[in-house]
Amino acid sequence: MNFIEATGLTKTYSPKNASPVHALDGLDLGVPRGTVTALLGPNGAGKTTAVKVLTTLIRPDSGSATIGGVDVLKHPERIRPSIGVSGQYAAVDENLTGFENLDMVGRLYHLGAKQSRVRAKELIDLFDLTEAQNRPVKGFSGGMRRRIDLAGALVTRPEVLFLDEPTTGLDPRSRLGMWDIIGSLVGEGTTVLLTTQYLEEADQLADSISVIDFGKVIARGTSDELKASSGGQRVEVNLVSDLDSQRALEVLRRFGSADPTVSDDGRALTVSADDGPAALQRILAELAGLDVRLYDAGMRRPTLDEVFLRLTGHVASEDQDDAKEHRQAKEKVS
């Protein structure tokens, strides 16, 4: 039995003078205890709305959801003490210090003054914020803000942790640090539902991935399974001269599993291959025999956009105007 279970969740926003926004359209989801499930999708796909339903912040129009066997809609008061939530934007008081923020969260949860201070100190140490604990949060970097926000979600030692795009906007070093922390929490038995736009993040953290688009899950599986569904691997070659483009194209066609793509300048060619290493070796041998000069060549796995293009017919990045319209629609009805 899944620790988190959602069935047929729907949620539609109906702003004035605008078309309805179907944020959730029959979403089904299951998360086993002590694992990480990633909701992977573009902006506006419904990831955040799903998290808001499961964390009792909004009610769906229809469908059901349970956490640990407790009905989220019927007994939200029983759900809230057992969950921690870290949203897309750090929910911290900028005028308080890092320590004061965590102490305040503990008091809001009625831990008592002494226990709140003890827990705040534990989390300051865990998140490597000792040197900054007495500084106002308004002077924190983006990575430090995210850490203090995640620490706040852990004050009550929740069984379930909801992370809504926890590393968006972070630099690579800060992102790696967050991944380490999340991995440690899961190792201690925490169940995590993670939303992200980054296949790399889901690849690093998730035991299972549910791809969500237009408010419903359209594919689920491990990272390897999803990548395999998009054509396995990619072989890329970069030519010294575009005059060799046609000959290289013919070679890639023979060893690829689909038609190659060619860059606008004709010098970068990419082809899907079921057995990437073998295809790369054969392609390089053929090109060498034809005296086609290369700047470089290599193999990679599908990108997030390629996975989405394969599954949905469109890339993962959402048009800026569409994203803005979606946000405005939700703001009008909130």
C-alpha positions in Angstrom: 0.0 0.0 0.0 1.3 3.5 -0.9 1.9 5.9 2.0 0.6 8.8 -0.2 -2.3 7.9 -2.5 -4.2 10.2 -4.8 -7.0 9.1 -7.2 -8.8 11.2 -9.8 -7.9 14.6 -8.5 -9.4 17.5 -10.4 -9.1 21.2 -9.9 -10.4 23.9 -12.2 -10.0 27.7 -11.8 -12.6 29.9 -13.5 -11.4 33.5 -13.6 -13.6 36.2 -14.9 -13.3 37.1 -18.6 -10.9 34.2 -19.2 -11.1 30.5 -20.1 -11.2 28.0 -17.3 -7.8 26.7 -16.1 -7.7 22.9 -15.6 -4.9 22.7 -13.1 -5.6 19.1 -12.3 -7.4 16.8 -14.7 -7.8 13.4 -13.1 -4.4 13.0 -11.5 -3.5 9.7 -10.0 -0.4 9.3 -7.8 1.1 6.8 -5.4 4.2 7.2 -3.2 5.5 4.2 -1.1 6.7 4.8 2.4 10.4 5.8 2.8 10.9 6.6 -0.9 11.2 9.7 -3.1 8.7 10.2 -5.9 9.3 13.1 -8.3 6.5 14.9 -10.1 8.3 16.0 -13.3 6.7 18.6 -15.5 6.9 22.1 -17.0 5.6 25.3 -15.3 1.8 25.2 -15.3 1.5 21.4 -15.6 -0.2 21.1 -12.2 2.6 20.0 -9.9 2.2 22.8 -7.4 -1.6 22.4 -7.3 -1.2 18.7 -6.6 1.1 19.5 -3.7 -1.4 22.1 -2.3 -4.2 19.5 -2.3 -2.0 16.9 -0.5 -0.9 19.4 2.0 -4.5 20.5 2.8 -4.0 24.1 1.5 -6.7 23.7 -1.1 -9.6 21.3 -1.8 -9.9 19.6 -5.2 -13.2 19.7 -7.1 -13.3 15.9 -7.1 -11.1 12.9 -6.3 -9.6 11.5 -3.1 -6.3 11.5 -1.3 -4.8 9.8 1.7 -1.6 10.0 3.6 -0.7 7.1 5.9 -4.3 5.9 5.4 -5.8 9.2 6.7 -8.2 11.0 4.4 -6.6 14.3 3.5 -10.0 16.0 2.7 -12.0 14.6 5.7 -9.2 14.9 8.4 -6.8 17.7 7.4 -6.2 18.4 11.1 -4.7 14.9 11.5 -2.5 15.3 8.4 -0.9 18.6 9.1 1.2 17.6 12.2 2.8 14.7 10.2 3.9 16.7 7.1 6.6 19.2 6.2 6.4 21.6 3.3 9.0 23.6 1.5 7.6 25.6 -1.4 9.0 27.2 -4.5 9.9 30.4 -2.6 11.5 30.5 0.8 8.8 31.2 3.4 11.0 33.0 6.0 10.8 36.2 7.9 13.7 38.3 6.5 13.9 40.5 9.6 14.5 37.6 11.9 17.8 35.7 12.2 18.1 32.1 10.9 17.9 30.8 14.5 14.9 33.0 15.3 13.0 31.7 12.2 13.4 28.1 13.3 12.6 28.9 16.9 9.5 30.7 15.8 8.3 27.7 13.7 8.8 25.4 16.7 6.7 27.7 18.9 3.9 27.9 16.2 3.8 24.1 16.4 3.5 24.3 20.2 6.8 22.6 21.0 7.4 24.9 23.9 10.2 27.4 24.3 13.0 25.1 25.4 12.3 22.3 22.9 11.9 24.9 20.1 15.4 26.3 20.8 16.9 22.9 21.0 15.4 21.8 17.7 16.4 25.1 16.1 20.0 24.5 17.1 20.0 20.9 15.8 18.8 22.1 12.4 21.2 25.0 12.3 24.0 22.4 12.7 22.5 20.0 10.3 22.2 22.6 7.5 25.7 24.1 8.1 24.3 27.5 9.1 26.2 28.0 12.3 28.1 31.0 11.2 24.9 32.7 9.9 22.5 31.7 12.6 22.5 35.1 14.3 22.4 37.1 11.0 19.1 38.5 9.6 17.8 36.3 6.8 17.5 39.3 4.5 21.3 39.1 4.1 21.3 35.4 3.2 22.2 34.1 -0.2 19.6 32.2 -2.3 21.1 28.9 -1.3 21.1 29.8 2.4 17.4 30.9 2.2 16.5 27.6 0.7 18.3 25.7 3.4 16.7 27.7 6.2 13.3 27.1 4.6 13.8 23.4 4.3 15.0 23.3 7.9 11.8 25.0 8.9 9.8 22.2 7.2 11.7 19.7 9.4 11.2 21.2 12.8 8.5 18.6 13.8 10.4 15.7 12.3 7.6 15.0 9.7 7.0 11.6 8.3 6.3 13.1 4.9 8.2 15.9 3.2 6.7 17.9 0.3 9.4 19.7 -1.8 8.0 22.0 -4.5 10.9 22.8 -6.9 13.3 23.1 -4.0 16.4 24.0 -6.0 14.9 26.4 -8.6 17.2 29.4 -8.9 20.1 27.9 -7.0 23.7 27.7 -8.4 25.1 24.2 -9.1 27.0 24.0 -5.8 23.9 25.0 -3.7 21.8 22.5 -5.7 24.3 19.7 -4.9 24.2 20.6 -1.3 20.4 20.4 -1.2 20.5 17.0 -2.9 22.8 15.7 -0.2 20.5 16.9 2.5 17.4 15.4 0.9 19.2 12.1 0.4 20.2 12.0 4.0 16.6 12.6 5.1 15.3 9.7 2.9 18.0 7.5 4.3 16.5 8.1 7.8 13.1 7.0 6.6 11.4 10.2 5.5 8.9 9.8 2.6 9.4 12.6 0.0 7.2 14.0 -2.8 9.4 16.2 -5.0 8.2 18.5 -7.8 10.8 19.6 -10.3 11.5 20.8 -13.9 14.9 19.1 -13.9 15.3 15.6 -15.1 18.8 15.6 -13.6 17.3 16.3 -10.2 14.7 13.6 -10.5 17.5 11.3 -11.8 19.6 12.0 -8.7 16.9 11.8 -6.0 13.9 9.9 -7.1 13.1 6.2 -6.8 10.1 6.8 -9.1 9.1 9.6 -11.5 5.6 10.6 -12.5 5.6 12.8 -15.6 2.7 15.3 -15.3 1.3 17.5 -18.1 -1.9 19.4 -18.3 -3.0 18.3 -14.9 -2.6 14.5 -15.3 0.1 11.9 -15.1 1.1 10.8 -18.6 4.0 8.5 -17.8 5.6 7.0 -14.8 8.7 4.9 -14.1 12.3 5.2 -13.1 14.6 7.7 -14.7 16.2 5.0 -16.9 12.8 3.8 -18.1 11.7 7.3 -19.1 14.9 8.0 -20.9 14.7 4.6 -22.7 11.1 5.5 -23.8 12.6 8.6 -25.6 15.0 6.6 -27.7 17.6 5.4 -25.3 20.7 7.5 -25.9 22.0 10.2 -28.2 25.1 10.2 -30.4 26.4 13.6 -31.2 29.1 14.6 -33.7 30.5 18.1 -34.4 32.1 18.6 -37.7 35.0 20.9 -38.6 33.3 21.8 -42.0 29.7 21.9 -43.0 30.7 20.6 -46.3 30.9 17.1 -44.7 27.3 17.4 -43.3 25.6 15.3 -46.0 28.1 12.4 -45.7 27.9 12.5 -41.9 24.1 12.5 -42.1 24.0 9.4 -44.2 26.3 7.6 -41.7 24.2 8.6 -38.7 21.1 7.4 -40.5 22.5 3.9 -40.9 23.3 3.4 -37.2 20.6 5.5 -35.5 17.1 4.4 -34.5 15.5 7.6 -35.9 16.2 10.4 -38.3 19.1 12.5 -37.2 18.8 16.2 -36.4 21.1 18.8 -37.8 21.9 22.2 -36.5 21.3 25.3 -38.5 25.0 25.7 -39.4 25.1 22.0 -40.5 28.0 21.1 -38.3 26.3 19.5 -35.2 24.4 16.3 -35.8 22.5 14.1 -33.3 20.8 10.8 -33.7 19.0 8.5 -31.2 20.5 5.0 -30.7 19.3 2.0 -28.8 22.8 0.9 -28.1 24.7 4.2 -27.8 28.3 2.9 -27.2 28.2 0.5 -30.1 26.6 3.1 -32.4 29.2 5.7 -31.5 32.1 3.3 -32.2 30.6 2.4 -35.6 29.8 6.0 -36.6 33.3 7.2 -35.7 34.9 4.3 -37.7 32.7 5.2 -40.7 33.4 8.9 -40.5 37.2 8.2 -40.2 37.0 6.0 -43.3 35.4 8.9 -45.2 38.0 11.4 -43.9 35.3 13.4 -42.2 37.0 15.7 -39.7 35.5 16.2 -36.3 35.8 18.7 -33.5 34.4 16.2 -31.1 31.9 13.4 -30.7 30.2 11.8 -27.8 27.1 10.2 -26.3 24.5 11.5 -23.9 21.2 10.6 -22.5 17.9 12.4 -23.5 17.3 15.8 -22.1 14.1 16.8 -20.3 12.8 18.5 -23.4 13.4 15.4 -25.5 11.5 13.2 -23.0 8.6 15.6 -23.1 8.7 16.0 -26.8 8.5 12.2 -27.1 5.7 11.9 -24.5 3.6 15.0 -25.3 4.6 16.4 -28.7 5.8 19.6 -27.1 8.9 20.7 -25.2 9.0 21.1 -21.4 9.5 24.9 -21.3 6.3 26.8 -21.2 5.8 30.0 -23.1 6.3 33.0 -20.8 2.9 34.6 -21.7 1.1 31.3 -21.0 2.8 31.0 -17.6 1.9 34.5 -16.7 -1.7 34.0 -17.8 -1.9 30.8 -15.7 -0.5 32.6 -12.6 -2.9 35.5 -13.1 -5.8 33.1 -13.4 -4.9 31.5 -10.1 -4.4 34.8 -8.4 -7.8 36.1 -9.4 -9.6 33.1 -7.8 -7.4 32.7 -4.7 
